[in-house]
């Protein structure tokens, strides 16, 4: 244990004592990106920080379908992630920490998405880079979880103070900031009841933890007021779906390596190789960035979601957008990858986007001209097509590790088969009266 970690542990113990913390939730993610965890009491806190807490993982769906060879795991809290949950009572208060997962032998668990992201970040670090991301996370409010009845009729950037969604969004932002999560902006999105809260950029591991917290908090606030929030990619057929457009950049120390003052577009060769890597491997990584059957109902034309594998400045219909350069804001030179939806596993999504970009840098991939659609490459249009591409991907296997790669593919094939065998309402409405 290094000195920084020891200081973090001392801080946690002091904060727990001074703020009457009685319960600590130990959070982690399964392979599918579901938030999992269990609570310990304050009496177990110090011991858990040094030795972890054991649990049975055999019934966790995202682990159970995989042949990892382990049912018993240990959750070791990361003390740097300690935060008191502001929506819980101040008396006998509740805190949370994100955990890394280990086997009983003390080895990192192969199926831990947080550890997988960490390994890919270490690859970037070995090349001299720190990976920063800033996601724009969209979601919907509905009357309840049984249907898609909106709670407002607003549209893009509407400022109707009478809408309950405005108040829900305001309360969510305040609690995010109370958790120490900086918010860049928030607004009403295009569809009725659709919202967006954009988070300020930070390193990818911190941001992945933040996305998990964000989604949980949005739902908690909605439930508190008698409504339901969903990150389902496409809940309404004729409305825009919910994306997680991810702005990303690489830094070396305090310098943004995507910026080049001598380039006419102020975009460095490193940035161009990174973009080319993402474009080249886009089809392979889509099964991760868009992992649900419903994800592909969003990736259709005319709803501001990408379908073609292309890049451009400004134009939001392309897979990758490079925002216009603003003089004096060199540190903000970045790219925006627009495929991921708000229901993805953020740990695995950040990991595979980074892996694709680094392949481009190491292989010095050539970037095609912007707006060039001559090859007419497109993103997969179904989960099955995405899986068919992904299962032959050496990049994914390397980025995820073979055990998680195999487990993810198996989980998603089961989901596809379950979906494929269902008779939909569309089929009943369309065919029953005529056949």
C-alpha positions as CSV (number, residue, x, y, z in Angstrom):
1,X,0.0,0.0,0.0
2,X,1.4,3.4,-1.0
3,X,1.3,6.5,1.1
4,X,-1.5,8.0,-1.0
5,X,-3.7,5.0,-0.4
6,X,-3.0,5.1,3.3
7,X,-4.0,8.7,3.5
8,X,-7.2,8.0,1.6
9,X,-8.1,5.2,4.1
10,X,-7.5,7.5,7.0
11,X,-9.7,10.1,5.3
12,X,-12.5,7.5,4.8
13,X,-12.4,6.5,8.5
14,X,-12.4,10.1,9.6
15,X,-15.3,11.0,7.3
16,X,-17.3,8.0,8.4
17,X,-16.8,8.9,12.1
18,X,-17.5,12.6,11.7
19,X,-20.7,12.2,9.5
20,X,-22.4,9.4,11.5
21,X,-22.0,6.9,8.7
22,X,-23.5,3.6,9.8
23,X,-23.8,1.7,6.4
24,X,-21.4,1.5,3.5
25,X,-22.5,0.2,0.2
26,X,-19.8,-1.7,-1.7
27,X,-20.5,-1.2,-5.4
28,X,-19.2,-2.9,-8.4
29,X,-20.4,-3.7,-12.0
30,X,-21.1,-7.0,-13.6
31,X,-20.1,-7.7,-17.2
32,X,-23.4,-6.3,-18.5
33,X,-22.9,-3.0,-16.7
34,X,-25.5,-3.6,-14.0
35,X,-24.7,-1.9,-10.7
36,X,-24.3,-4.5,-8.0
37,X,-23.3,-4.4,-4.4
38,X,-24.0,-5.1,-0.8
39,X,-23.9,-3.1,2.5
40,X,-21.6,-3.4,5.4
41,X,-21.8,-1.7,8.8
42,X,-19.4,0.9,10.0
43,X,-17.9,-1.7,12.4
44,X,-16.6,-3.6,9.3
45,X,-15.3,-0.6,7.4
46,X,-11.6,-0.6,8.5
47,X,-11.3,-4.4,8.0
48,X,-12.9,-4.2,4.5
49,X,-10.5,-1.5,3.4
50,X,-7.5,-3.7,4.2
51,X,-8.7,-7.2,3.3
52,X,-11.9,-6.8,1.3
53,X,-15.2,-8.5,1.9
54,X,-16.2,-11.9,0.5
55,X,-19.4,-12.6,-1.4
56,X,-21.0,-15.3,-3.5
57,X,-21.0,-14.3,-7.2
58,X,-22.7,-17.4,-8.5
59,X,-26.2,-15.9,-8.8
60,X,-25.1,-12.7,-10.5
61,X,-26.3,-13.0,-14.1
62,X,-23.4,-11.2,-15.7
63,X,-21.0,-13.5,-14.0
64,X,-23.0,-16.7,-13.7
65,X,-23.3,-17.5,-17.4
66,X,-19.5,-17.4,-17.7
67,X,-17.1,-20.2,-16.9
68,X,-14.7,-18.2,-14.8
69,X,-14.2,-21.0,-12.4
70,X,-15.0,-18.8,-9.4
71,X,-18.2,-18.4,-7.4
72,X,-16.6,-16.8,-4.3
73,X,-15.1,-13.4,-4.8
74,X,-13.7,-10.5,-2.7
75,X,-14.8,-6.9,-3.1
76,X,-11.9,-4.6,-2.2
77,X,-13.1,-1.0,-1.8
78,X,-11.2,1.8,-3.5
79,X,-10.9,4.4,-0.7
80,X,-10.6,7.2,-3.3
81,X,-14.2,6.6,-4.3
82,X,-15.8,7.2,-0.8
83,X,-18.8,9.4,-0.9
84,X,-21.8,10.0,1.4
85,X,-25.1,9.5,-0.5
86,X,-27.0,12.8,-0.2
87,X,-30.4,11.3,-0.9
88,X,-30.2,9.0,2.2
89,X,-30.9,10.3,5.8
90,X,-28.3,12.4,7.5
91,X,-28.7,10.4,10.7
92,X,-27.3,6.9,10.5
93,X,-26.1,8.0,7.0
94,X,-25.1,5.9,4.1
95,X,-21.9,6.0,2.0
96,X,-20.6,4.1,-1.0
97,X,-17.3,3.0,-2.4
98,X,-16.5,1.3,-5.7
99,X,-14.7,-2.0,-5.5
100,X,-12.2,-4.0,-7.4
101,X,-12.9,-7.7,-7.4
102,X,-10.4,-10.5,-6.5
103,X,-10.4,-14.3,-6.3
104,X,-9.8,-16.0,-3.0
105,X,-6.2,-16.5,-4.1
106,X,-5.8,-12.7,-4.3
107,X,-5.7,-12.5,-8.0
108,X,-7.6,-9.9,-10.0
109,X,-10.9,-11.4,-11.1
110,X,-10.9,-11.7,-14.9
111,X,-14.6,-10.7,-15.2
112,X,-14.3,-7.4,-13.3
113,X,-15.1,-4.5,-15.8
114,X,-13.4,-2.0,-13.5
115,X,-10.1,-3.9,-13.6
116,X,-10.5,-4.4,-17.4
117,X,-10.7,-0.7,-17.9
118,X,-7.7,-0.2,-15.6
119,X,-5.6,-2.6,-17.7
120,X,-6.4,-0.6,-20.9
121,X,-5.5,2.6,-19.1
122,X,-2.2,1.1,-18.1
123,X,-1.5,0.4,-21.7
124,X,-2.2,4.1,-22.5
125,X,0.0,5.1,-19.6
126,X,2.9,3.0,-20.9
127,X,2.6,5.0,-24.1
128,X,2.8,8.2,-22.1
129,X,-1.0,9.0,-22.2
130,X,-3.8,9.7,-19.8
131,X,-7.2,9.1,-21.3
132,X,-9.9,11.7,-20.5
133,X,-13.6,11.4,-21.3
134,X,-16.7,13.6,-21.0
135,X,-20.0,11.9,-21.7
136,X,-23.3,13.5,-22.5
137,X,-25.8,11.1,-21.0
138,X,-29.5,11.2,-22.2
139,X,-32.5,9.6,-20.5
140,X,-36.3,9.8,-20.3
141,X,-38.8,10.4,-17.5
142,X,-42.1,8.5,-17.7
143,X,-45.1,8.4,-15.4
144,X,-44.2,4.9,-14.3
145,X,-42.2,1.8,-15.4
146,X,-45.2,0.1,-17.1
147,X,-45.4,2.4,-20.2
148,X,-43.9,5.3,-22.0
149,X,-46.3,8.1,-21.0
150,X,-44.2,11.3,-20.9
151,X,-44.3,13.7,-17.9
152,X,-43.7,16.8,-20.1
153,X,-44.2,18.0,-23.7
154,X,-41.0,20.0,-23.9
155,X,-38.5,20.0,-26.8
156,X,-34.8,20.8,-27.3
157,X,-33.6,23.4,-24.8
158,X,-37.1,24.3,-23.7
159,X,-37.2,26.4,-20.5
160,X,-40.7,25.8,-19.3
161,X,-40.5,26.3,-15.5
162,X,-43.8,24.6,-15.0
163,X,-42.5,21.2,-16.2
164,X,-41.8,18.7,-13.4
165,X,-38.9,17.4,-15.3
166,X,-37.1,20.7,-14.9
167,X,-37.3,20.3,-11.1
168,X,-36.2,16.7,-11.2
169,X,-33.2,17.6,-13.4
170,X,-32.3,20.5,-11.0
171,X,-32.4,18.3,-8.0
172,X,-30.3,15.7,-9.7
173,X,-27.6,18.2,-10.6
174,X,-27.5,19.6,-7.1
175,X,-27.0,16.1,-5.7
176,X,-24.3,15.2,-8.3
177,X,-22.4,18.3,-7.2
178,X,-22.9,17.4,-3.5
179,X,-21.3,14.0,-4.4
180,X,-18.3,15.9,-5.8
181,X,-19.3,15.2,-9.4
182,X,-18.9,18.4,-11.5
183,X,-21.7,19.1,-14.0
184,X,-21.0,21.1,-17.2
185,X,-24.5,21.6,-18.3
186,X,-28.1,20.2,-18.3
187,X,-31.0,20.7,-20.6
188,X,-34.2,19.3,-22.1
189,X,-33.5,17.1,-25.1
190,X,-35.3,16.8,-28.4
191,X,-38.0,14.3,-27.4
192,X,-40.8,14.8,-24.9
193,X,-39.6,14.0,-21.4
194,X,-36.0,13.4,-22.6
195,X,-33.2,15.0,-20.6
196,X,-29.4,15.4,-20.8
197,X,-26.9,16.1,-18.1
198,X,-23.3,16.6,-19.4
199,X,-20.5,15.8,-17.0
200,X,-17.2,17.7,-16.9
201,X,-14.3,15.7,-18.3
202,X,-12.0,13.6,-16.1
203,X,-9.9,10.5,-16.3
204,X,-11.8,7.5,-17.7
205,X,-11.8,5.3,-14.5
206,X,-13.2,8.1,-12.4
207,X,-15.8,8.8,-15.1
208,X,-16.9,5.2,-15.4
209,X,-17.6,5.2,-11.7
210,X,-19.4,8.5,-12.1
211,X,-21.6,7.2,-14.9
212,X,-22.7,4.3,-12.7
213,X,-23.5,6.7,-9.8
214,X,-25.2,9.1,-12.2
215,X,-27.6,6.5,-13.5
216,X,-28.4,5.3,-10.0
217,X,-29.0,8.8,-8.8
218,X,-31.3,9.8,-11.7
219,X,-33.5,6.9,-10.9
220,X,-33.5,7.5,-7.2
221,X,-34.6,11.1,-7.6
222,X,-37.4,10.1,-10.1
223,X,-38.7,7.4,-7.7
224,X,-38.6,9.9,-4.8
225,X,-41.1,12.1,-6.7
226,X,-43.3,9.2,-8.0
227,X,-41.9,9.0,-11.5
228,X,-39.7,6.6,-13.5
229,X,-36.4,7.4,-15.2
230,X,-35.0,5.1,-17.9
231,X,-31.8,4.9,-19.9
232,X,-33.3,2.5,-22.4
233,X,-31.7,3.5,-25.7
234,X,-35.0,3.7,-27.7
235,X,-38.2,3.6,-25.7
236,X,-40.4,5.5,-28.2
237,X,-40.6,4.4,-31.9
238,X,-41.0,7.8,-33.5
239,X,-38.7,9.8,-31.1
240,X,-35.0,10.3,-30.7
241,X,-33.2,7.7,-28.6
242,X,-30.9,8.2,-25.7
243,X,-27.2,8.3,-26.5
244,X,-24.0,8.7,-24.5
245,X,-22.0,10.8,-26.8
246,X,-18.5,10.6,-25.5
247,X,-15.9,13.4,-25.9
248,X,-12.4,12.1,-25.5
249,X,-8.8,13.2,-25.6
250,X,-5.3,12.1,-24.6
251,X,-3.0,14.1,-22.4
252,X,0.7,13.8,-21.7
253,X,1.1,15.4,-18.3
254,X,-0.8,18.7,-18.6
255,X,-0.6,18.9,-22.4
256,X,-3.4,17.8,-24.7
257,X,-1.7,15.7,-27.3
258,X,-4.7,16.0,-29.6
259,X,-3.8,19.7,-30.2
260,X,-1.2,20.8,-32.7
261,X,-0.7,24.6,-33.1
262,X,1.2,24.1,-36.4
263,X,-1.6,22.1,-38.1
264,X,-4.1,24.0,-40.2
265,X,-6.9,22.2,-38.3
266,X,-5.1,22.3,-35.0
267,X,-5.5,18.5,-34.9
268,X,-2.3,16.5,-34.2
269,X,-1.2,13.4,-36.0
270,X,-1.8,11.5,-32.8
271,X,-5.4,12.6,-32.8
272,X,-5.8,11.7,-36.5
273,X,-4.4,8.2,-35.9
274,X,-6.7,7.8,-32.9
275,X,-9.7,8.8,-35.0
276,X,-8.6,6.4,-37.7
277,X,-8.4,3.6,-35.2
278,X,-11.9,4.2,-34.0
279,X,-13.2,4.3,-37.5
280,X,-11.4,1.1,-38.5
281,X,-12.6,-0.9,-35.5
282,X,-16.0,0.7,-35.1
283,X,-18.0,-2.3,-36.3
284,X,-16.0,-4.6,-34.0
285,X,-16.7,-2.5,-30.8
286,X,-20.3,-1.7,-31.5
287,X,-21.5,-4.8,-29.7
288,X,-20.0,-3.3,-26.5
289,X,-20.9,0.4,-27.0
290,X,-24.4,-0.7,-28.0
291,X,-25.0,-4.0,-26.2
292,X,-28.8,-4.4,-26.1
293,X,-31.3,-5.6,-28.7
294,X,-33.0,-2.2,-28.3
295,X,-29.8,-0.3,-28.9
296,X,-30.2,-0.9,-32.7
297,X,-33.6,0.7,-32.8
298,X,-31.7,4.0,-32.0
299,X,-29.1,3.5,-34.7
300,X,-31.4,4.3,-37.6
301,X,-31.5,7.3,-40.0
302,X,-33.2,10.6,-39.3
303,X,-33.0,10.6,-35.5
304,X,-29.6,12.2,-35.0
305,X,-27.9,8.9,-34.3
306,X,-25.0,7.7,-36.5
307,X,-25.4,4.8,-39.0
308,X,-22.4,5.4,-41.3
309,X,-18.8,5.0,-40.2
310,X,-17.5,8.5,-41.0
311,X,-16.2,11.6,-39.4
312,X,-16.7,15.3,-39.8
313,X,-16.5,18.7,-38.1
314,X,-19.7,20.0,-36.7
315,X,-22.1,17.6,-38.5
316,X,-23.8,15.5,-35.9
317,X,-25.0,12.7,-38.2
318,X,-21.5,11.2,-38.4
319,X,-20.0,8.6,-36.1
320,X,-17.2,10.9,-35.0
321,X,-17.5,14.7,-34.7
322,X,-14.5,16.9,-34.2
323,X,-15.8,20.1,-32.6
324,X,-14.5,23.4,-34.1
325,X,-11.3,24.7,-32.6
326,X,-11.6,27.8,-30.4
327,X,-8.5,30.0,-30.0
328,X,-7.5,30.1,-26.4
329,X,-9.0,26.7,-25.6
330,X,-6.3,24.4,-26.7
331,X,-6.8,22.1,-23.8
332,X,-10.3,21.3,-25.0
333,X,-9.2,19.9,-28.4
334,X,-11.1,16.6,-28.5
335,X,-13.2,14.2,-30.5
336,X,-16.8,13.1,-30.0
337,X,-17.7,9.4,-30.5
338,X,-21.5,9.3,-31.0
339,X,-22.4,5.6,-31.2
340,X,-22.6,4.6,-27.5
341,X,-26.0,4.7,-25.8
342,X,-26.7,5.6,-22.2
343,X,-27.4,1.9,-21.2
344,X,-23.9,0.7,-22.1
345,X,-21.4,-0.7,-19.6
346,X,-19.2,2.5,-19.2
347,X,-16.1,0.5,-18.0
348,X,-16.1,-1.8,-21.1
349,X,-17.2,1.0,-23.5
350,X,-14.3,3.3,-22.5
351,X,-11.9,0.4,-22.6
352,X,-12.8,-0.7,-26.2
353,X,-12.9,2.9,-27.5
354,X,-9.4,3.5,-26.0
355,X,-8.1,0.2,-27.3
356,X,-9.3,1.0,-30.9
357,X,-7.8,4.5,-30.7
358,X,-4.4,3.2,-29.4
359,X,-4.4,0.6,-32.2
360,X,-4.6,3.5,-34.6
361,X,-1.8,5.4,-32.9
362,X,0.5,2.4,-32.7
363,X,-0.3,1.3,-36.2
364,X,-0.2,4.8,-37.6
365,X,-3.5,4.3,-39.3
366,X,-4.3,6.8,-42.0
367,X,-7.3,9.0,-41.5
368,X,-9.6,9.3,-44.6
369,X,-11.0,12.6,-45.7
370,X,-13.9,13.9,-43.6
371,X,-17.4,13.3,-45.1
372,X,-15.9,10.5,-47.3
373,X,-18.7,7.9,-47.6
374,X,-17.3,6.3,-50.7
375,X,-16.8,3.0,-49.0
376,X,-20.3,3.1,-47.5
377,X,-19.2,1.4,-44.4
378,X,-21.9,1.3,-41.8
379,X,-22.5,0.3,-38.2
380,X,-24.2,-3.0,-37.6
381,X,-28.0,-2.7,-37.7
382,X,-28.8,-5.4,-35.2
383,X,-27.3,-7.0,-32.1
384,X,-26.8,-10.2,-34.1
385,X,-24.8,-8.5,-36.8
386,X,-22.7,-6.7,-34.2
387,X,-22.0,-10.0,-32.4
388,X,-21.1,-11.7,-35.7
389,X,-18.5,-9.1,-36.3
390,X,-17.3,-8.9,-32.7
391,X,-16.7,-12.6,-32.1
392,X,-13.9,-12.5,-34.7
393,X,-12.3,-9.4,-33.3
394,X,-8.7,-9.8,-32.0
395,X,-8.9,-6.2,-30.8
396,X,-11.9,-7.0,-28.5
397,X,-10.4,-10.2,-27.2
398,X,-7.2,-8.3,-26.3
399,X,-9.1,-5.3,-24.7
400,X,-11.5,-7.4,-22.7
401,X,-9.4,-10.4,-22.0
402,X,-10.4,-13.8,-23.3
403,X,-12.6,-14.9,-20.4
404,X,-14.7,-11.7,-20.4
405,X,-14.8,-11.6,-24.2
406,X,-16.2,-15.1,-24.3
407,X,-18.7,-14.4,-21.5
408,X,-19.9,-11.2,-23.1
409,X,-20.5,-12.9,-26.4
410,X,-22.3,-15.8,-24.8
411,X,-24.5,-13.4,-22.7
412,X,-25.4,-11.4,-25.7
413,X,-26.2,-14.4,-27.9
414,X,-28.6,-15.6,-25.2
415,X,-30.3,-12.2,-25.2
416,X,-30.6,-12.3,-29.0
417,X,-32.1,-15.8,-29.0
418,X,-34.6,-14.8,-26.3
419,X,-35.6,-11.7,-28.4
420,X,-35.7,-13.6,-31.7
421,X,-38.1,-16.2,-30.4
422,X,-40.6,-13.6,-29.1
423,X,-43.8,-12.7,-30.9
424,X,-44.1,-8.9,-30.9
425,X,-47.1,-6.7,-30.7
426,X,-46.2,-5.5,-34.2
427,X,-46.6,-9.0,-35.5
428,X,-49.9,-9.5,-33.8
429,X,-51.3,-6.2,-35.0
430,X,-50.0,-6.7,-38.5
431,X,-50.5,-10.3,-39.3
432,X,-53.3,-11.7,-37.1
433,X,-56.1,-9.8,-38.9
434,X,-54.9,-10.9,-42.3
435,X,-53.4,-14.3,-42.1
